[in-house]
Amino acid sequence: MSAPESTRPNASKDSQSGRWADMPKPCEPRSCLAAVPTPDKGLVVVGGDNQGGCLNTSERYCPATRSWTRLPCMSTPRSAAAAVVHEGM
């Protein structure tokens, strides 16, 4: 039995068709991360954990190029944090 579509790692759901599609893997695997949407329907993920411990890294997914880009590191590692979009930024 395969996992439900919504639990596939690195998958996104198209709001128009309702179908799930695989996304490219991020630069760094992580769990317990914070994430916020971007105006271009992308995603910014920050912090979290991986086998190396708590992370201070962040990256951005761009749907137009279907790629992840590393962003500047945070000064302090964070895990299980929250993130929000403020005034559309």
N, CA, C and O of each residue as an XYZ file, in Angstrom:
356
protein
N       0.853     -1.175      0.000
C       0.000      0.000      0.000
C       0.896      1.234      0.000
O       1.834      1.308      0.793
N       0.630      2.184     -0.857
C       1.436      3.402     -0.914
C       0.868      4.463      0.021
O      -0.289      4.404      0.436
N       1.725      5.440      0.340
C       1.306      6.540      1.224
C       0.287      7.411      0.512
O       0.322      7.522     -0.713
N      -0.629      8.037      1.263
C      -1.582      8.966      0.635
C      -0.838     10.087     -0.080
O       0.247     10.488      0.340
N      -1.419     10.585     -1.150
C      -0.782     11.645     -1.935
C      -0.340     12.820     -1.073
O       0.738     13.372     -1.294
N      -1.151     13.211     -0.097
C      -0.850     14.398      0.696
C       0.316     14.204      1.653
O       0.792     15.180      2.234
N       0.798     12.958      1.837
C       1.925     12.731      2.747
C       3.219     12.449      2.001
O       4.231     12.132      2.626
N       3.207     12.557      0.686
C       4.438     12.356     -0.079
C       5.404     13.485      0.240
O       5.005     14.650      0.254
N       6.680     13.161      0.498
C       7.640     14.240      0.720
C       7.851     15.016     -0.573
O       7.828     14.439     -1.660
N       8.054     16.309     -0.455
C       8.335     17.166     -1.608
C       7.247     17.108     -2.678
O       7.542     16.948     -3.862
N       6.002     17.237     -2.260
C       4.893     17.266     -3.215
C       4.061     18.514     -2.969
O       3.980     19.005     -1.844
N       3.448     19.020     -4.020
C       2.566     20.182     -3.886
C       1.273     19.895     -4.642
O       1.250     19.134     -5.609
N       0.206     20.522     -4.178
C      -1.096     20.316     -4.806
C      -1.449     21.518     -5.665
O      -1.404     22.656     -5.197
N      -1.796     21.271     -6.902
C      -2.230     22.321     -7.817
C      -3.665     22.696     -7.467
O      -4.553     21.844     -7.502
N      -3.897     23.956     -7.131
C      -5.229     24.386     -6.709
C      -6.243     24.362     -7.850
O      -7.445     24.272     -7.600
N      -5.785     24.440     -9.082
C      -6.695     24.407    -10.232
C      -7.155     22.979    -10.544
O      -8.351     22.715    -10.667
N      -6.194     22.070    -10.668
C      -6.527     20.701    -11.080
C      -6.803     19.777     -9.898
O      -7.455     18.744    -10.052
N      -6.307     20.150     -8.717
C      -6.465     19.284     -7.561
C      -5.492     18.127     -7.542
O      -5.601     17.240     -6.695
N      -4.548     18.120     -8.457
C      -3.572     17.027     -8.549
C      -2.309     17.342     -7.768
O      -1.916     18.500     -7.623
N      -1.682     16.281     -7.268
C      -0.408     16.402     -6.567
C       0.727     16.209     -7.560
O       0.633     15.374     -8.460
N       1.794     16.976     -7.400
C       2.965     16.863     -8.271
C       4.229     16.873     -7.422
O       4.301     17.562     -6.405
N       5.212     16.111     -7.846
C       6.488     16.100     -7.140
C       7.199     17.432     -7.321
O       7.160     18.033     -8.394
N       7.848     17.882     -6.256
C       8.679     19.093     -6.284
C      10.135     18.657     -6.203
O      10.415     17.565     -5.708
N      11.059     19.469     -6.669
C      12.466     19.135     -6.488
C      12.820     19.147     -5.001
O      12.199     19.853     -4.207
N      13.817     18.360     -4.644
C      14.244     18.311     -3.254
C      14.901     19.637     -2.877
O      15.594     20.239     -3.697
N      14.689     20.099     -1.638
C      15.351     21.326     -1.186
C      16.861     21.125     -1.060
O      17.352     19.999     -1.136
N      17.579     22.208     -0.869
C      19.040     22.152     -0.735
C      19.451     21.313      0.463
O      20.471     20.624      0.425
N      18.659     21.371      1.526
C      18.997     20.687      2.766
C      17.744     20.040      3.350
O      16.718     20.705      3.493
N      17.814     18.740      3.692
C      16.648     18.121      4.318
C      16.400     18.731      5.695
O      17.345     19.080      6.402
N      15.135     18.857      6.072
C      14.809     19.447      7.368
C      13.426     19.016      7.817
O      12.558     18.725      6.993
N      13.226     18.976      9.117
C      11.918     18.753      9.718
C      11.738     19.823     10.781
O      12.689     20.534     11.106
N      10.546     19.950     11.323
C      10.260     20.948     12.373
C      10.632     22.359     11.929
O      11.132     23.149     12.729
N      10.394     22.678     10.666
C      10.760     23.967     10.083
C       9.616     24.965     10.166
O       8.483     24.601     10.483
N       9.914     26.203      9.883
C       8.895     27.243      9.710
C       8.850     27.568      8.217
O       9.880     27.545      7.544
N       7.659     27.870      7.701
C       7.516     28.162      6.277
C       6.497     29.262      6.052
O       5.509     29.367      6.779
N       6.744     30.078      5.040
C       5.796     31.125      4.651
C       5.700     31.157      3.124
O       6.676     30.881      2.427
N       4.505     31.498      2.609
C       4.358     31.622      1.161
C       4.967     32.933      0.665
O       5.096     33.898      1.418
N       5.335     32.946     -0.608
C       5.831     34.164     -1.242
C       4.776     34.650     -2.237
O       3.920     33.867     -2.649
N       4.819     35.924     -2.631
C       3.800     36.451     -3.546
C       3.702     35.708     -4.877
O       2.641     35.697     -5.501
N       4.803     35.084     -5.320
C       4.791     34.363     -6.596
C       4.394     32.891     -6.433
O       4.687     32.062     -7.295
N       3.722     32.577     -5.318
C       3.266     31.228     -4.989
C       4.420     30.297     -4.658
O       4.292     29.075     -4.734
N       5.550     30.893     -4.289
C       6.697     30.116     -3.849
C       6.628     29.876     -2.353
O       5.571     30.005     -1.735
N       7.762     29.528     -1.785
C       7.821     29.160     -0.387
C       9.193     29.496      0.174
O      10.209     29.255     -0.478
N       9.228     30.051      1.378
C      10.481     30.244      2.106
C      10.419     29.360      3.336
O       9.449     29.406      4.093
N      11.462     28.548      3.539
C      11.546     27.694      4.721
C      12.768     28.115      5.530
O      13.818     28.437      4.974
N      12.614     28.107      6.854
C      13.704     28.538      7.734
C      13.842     27.568      8.908
O      12.869     26.995      9.397
N      15.091     27.412      9.333
C      15.370     26.612     10.518
C      14.939     25.168     10.380
O      14.839     24.623      9.280
N      14.689     24.566     11.527
C      14.286     23.167     11.579
C      15.410     22.298     12.108
O      16.395     22.784     12.665
N      15.238     21.017     11.921
C      16.217     20.021     12.375
C      16.552     19.087     11.229
O      15.751     18.883     10.317
N      17.745     18.524     11.288
C      18.085     17.376     10.447
C      19.046     16.512     11.257
O      19.207     16.746     12.455
N      19.668     15.553     10.661
C      20.545     14.656     11.408
C      21.733     15.381     12.032
O      22.355     14.867     12.961
N      22.047     16.564     11.531
C      23.143     17.358     12.085
C      22.721     18.228     13.260
O      23.569     18.875     13.875
N      21.431     18.259     13.588
C      20.938     19.063     14.705
C      20.072     20.215     14.247
O      19.522     20.199     13.146
N      19.957     21.213     15.100
C      19.129     22.393     14.850
C      19.785     23.268     13.775
O      21.004     23.439     13.774
N      18.985     23.817     12.869
C      19.502     24.554     11.707
C      19.331     26.063     11.816
O      18.367     26.555     12.401
N      20.287     26.785     11.239
C      20.169     28.241     11.096
C      20.020     28.620      9.623
O      20.078     29.800      9.278
N      19.832     27.638      8.768
C      19.762     27.876      7.327
C      18.337     28.157      6.872
O      17.368     27.845      7.564
N      18.237     28.755      5.691
C      16.934     29.027      5.080
C      17.079     28.917      3.571
O      18.178     29.044      3.031
N      15.967     28.682      2.899
C      15.976     28.588      1.449
C      14.611     28.945      0.880
O      13.603     28.954      1.586
N      14.607     29.237     -0.405
C      13.396     29.694     -1.084
C      13.120     28.807     -2.281
O      14.021     28.490     -3.057
N      11.851     28.406     -2.422
C      11.424     27.646     -3.600
C      10.747     28.597     -4.572
O       9.851     29.352     -4.194
N      11.181     28.557     -5.832
C      10.594     29.384     -6.891
C       9.815     28.476     -7.842
O      10.414     27.628     -8.504
N       8.493     28.637     -7.922
C       7.712     27.756     -8.797
C       7.985     27.983    -10.286
O       7.826     27.060    -11.084
N       8.391     29.189    -10.669
C       8.655     29.467    -12.084
C       9.846     28.664    -12.602
O       9.836     28.191    -13.739
N      10.869     28.512    -11.764
C      12.064     27.773    -12.170
C      12.096     26.365    -11.586
O      12.966     25.560    -11.921
N      11.129     26.076    -10.704
C      11.083     24.796    -10.009
C      12.423     24.473     -9.360
O      12.967     23.379     -9.512
N      12.942     25.473     -8.623
C      14.244     25.279     -7.983
C      14.281     25.934     -6.608
O      13.510     26.846     -6.309
N      15.197     25.442     -5.785
C      15.443     25.982     -4.451
C      16.720     26.802     -4.485
O      17.673     26.451     -5.181
N      16.739     27.900     -3.729
C      17.913     28.760     -3.609
C      18.196     28.982     -2.137
O      17.289     29.257     -1.351
N      19.462     28.860     -1.772
C      19.834     29.141     -0.382
C      19.704     30.635     -0.105
O      20.021     31.468     -0.954
N      19.236     30.956      1.085
C      19.124     32.339      1.545
C      20.156     32.552      2.656
O      20.750     31.587      3.136
N      20.375     33.798      3.067
C      21.328     34.037      4.156
C      20.947     33.269      5.421
O      19.768     33.088      5.724
N      21.960     32.825      6.146
C      21.731     32.085      7.395
C      21.242     33.029      8.491
O      21.570     34.215      8.503
N      20.456     32.481      9.402
C      20.028     33.222     10.586
C      21.184     33.222     11.585
O      22.045     32.344     11.531
N      21.213     34.176     12.474
C      22.295     34.251     13.462
C      22.169     33.166     14.521
O      23.161     32.802     15.151
N      20.969     32.647     14.724
C      20.718     31.618     15.744
C      19.935     30.468     15.133
O      18.933     30.713     14.461
N      20.353     29.220     15.339
C      19.559     28.086     14.866
C      18.183     28.078     15.538
O      18.044     28.459     16.700
N      17.174     27.639     14.788
C      15.808     27.584     15.317
C      15.127     26.319     14.844
O      15.321     25.879     13.710
N      14.333     25.740     15.714
C      13.546     24.563     15.373
C      12.156     24.707     15.981
O      11.999     25.270     17.064
N      11.166     24.200     15.288
C       9.774     24.283     15.740
C       9.351     25.735     15.978
O       8.570     26.023     16.885
N       9.875     26.640     15.153
C       9.536     28.066     15.248
C       8.296     28.349     14.390
O       7.799     27.472     13.684
N       7.827     29.553     14.467
C       6.719     30.013     13.622
C       7.213     31.145     12.726
O       8.169     31.844     13.063
N       6.564     31.315     11.597
C       6.904     32.400     10.681
C       5.611     32.983     10.128
O       4.623     32.267      9.965
N       5.616     34.276      9.841
C       4.439     34.953      9.286
C       4.872     35.897      8.186
O       6.032     36.301      8.114
N       3.920     36.243      7.327
C       4.127     37.267      6.311
C       3.550     38.547      6.877
O       2.397     38.573      7.306
N       4.341     39.612      6.882
C       3.899     40.895      7.421
C       3.768     41.906      6.291
O       4.746     42.197      5.603
N       2.577     42.439      6.098
C       2.294     43.452      5.078
C       2.752     43.015      3.683
O       3.282     43.809      2.907
N       2.533     41.730      3.387
C       2.824     41.231      2.057
C       4.280     41.034      1.733
O       4.610     40.716      0.591
N       5.157     41.206      2.680
C       6.595     41.055      2.423
C       7.054     39.664      2.744
O       8.234     39.352      2.589
